[in-house]
Amino acid sequence: MGNKLKSFLAMNNQASLVASLMAIVAGLAAGFLVLLASNPGQALGGFSAIIGGGFENGKSLGQVLYFATPIIMTGLSVAFASRTGLFNIGASGQFIVGAYAAIVVGVKCSFLPATWVFCLLAAMVAGALWGSIPGLLKAYFNVNEVISCIMMNYIGMYLVNYAITLTVFDSLKNQSMRVANSANMPKLGMDLLFRDGASVSSANSGIFVAILFAVVIYILLEKTKFGFELKACGFNREAARYAGINEKTSIVMSMIIAGALAGVGGALLYLAGSGKGIDVVDVLAAEGFNGIPVALLALNNPIGVIFAGLFVSYLTVGGFNMQLYSFAPQVIEIIIAIIIYFSAFALVFKGLISKGAGKK
């Protein structure tokens, strides 16, 4: 029985990988057709820019790591909640609330040694608190987490906009103030490695923090009793309750952890030393929603989220070069959206692959 179980798990993992690759290939093929339809003469060149743009030079590769960092964290947030039976569509609100907390600490508490550590902790706590609200509503009042998360996204956006104007507002740029140098993530020499002549990328140690969180979440879900209880509750709450698992606690803890992950993602984006601040505008943080396709493409596997985040970021950086071939920059968003659409069918592909392997 043990060998059969191991064989089944290995086959399941292999099917997951093949399904994701099939979704990527299908999405890229459809994207090429879009380029071909809009500008046949430049379609091949534009497609080549997407495929090879991330490796154009050291700076481009560094930017891939920079853009991947926050969406890996929001992807982890969505994937973790999904593994426990919840759909965390509120990562955008948790992301921006965590980002605000990190910036406040980075501006007001620059006297602290290694300020960036305290910024990350503040973002984690803020994101966790924001994520706990839908969790509490779900656990104790049976409020659908999708509805409450959408509401919390908008509340978080408007609340942060208002709070910025009261605390850390740069009126000349209509943004939050820049954090102190001690609050920025250490570069670890990445600014010397990932550059193009005098032009330096925004790559920093945040990517290692994101990878570390992915490994921790994988261990938590797959190797601990607590993770097993969370997954069991997600699979079947009645059965989990019968087995003695506290259903309400599991739901709340799941959303707390998911919120903390998204909050750290917000901090890592604005502590990158890129000079970026939170714009005081009525627009939800896109990074929170970008985590959804990253989790889908990874089939909610924490380690897979790392590679899915890097892939989406790679396409984004490659898309910047498409203007050289007379394509509007928005075309890359269309192509990424197509790939995201196909990634939603990754589970279908996985089922077909597993069924075929089972027959063999």
Sequence and secondary structure as in RCSB ss.txt:
>XXXX:A:sequence
MGNKLKSFLAMNNQASLVASLMAIVAGLAAGFLVLLASNPGQALGGFSAIIGGGFENGKSLGQVLYFATPIIMTG
LSVAFASRTGLFNIGASGQFIVGAYAAIVVGVKCSFLPATWVFCLLAAMVAGALWGSIPGLLKAYFNVNEVISCI
MMNYIGMYLVNYAITLTVFDSLKNQSMRVANSANMPKLGMDLLFRDGASVSSANSGIFVAILFAVVIYILLEKTK
FGFELKACGFNREAARYAGINEKTSIVMSMIIAGALAGVGGALLYLAGSGKGIDVVDVLAAEGFNGIPVALLALN
NPIGVIFAGLFVSYLTVGGFNMQLYSFAPQVIEIIIAIIIYFSAFALVFKGLISKGAGKK
>XXXX:A:secstr
 HHHHHHHHHHHHHHHHHHHHHHHHHHHHHHHHHHHHH GGGHHHHHHHHHHGGGSSHHHHHHHHHHHHHHHHHH
HHHHHHHHTT   TTHHHHHHHHHHHHHHHHHH TTSTTHHHHHHHHHHHHHHHHHHHHHHHHHHH   HHHHHH
HHHHHHHHHHHHHHHHHSEETTTTEE    GGGS   TTHHHHSEETTEE    THHHHHHHHHHHHHHHHHH H
HHHHHHHHHH HHHHHHTT  HHHHHHHHHHHHHHHHHHHHHHHHTSSS    B SS   HHHHHHHHHHHHTTT
 HHHHHHHHHHHHHHHHHHGGGGGGT  THHHHHHHHHHHHHHTTHHHHHHHHHHHHHH 
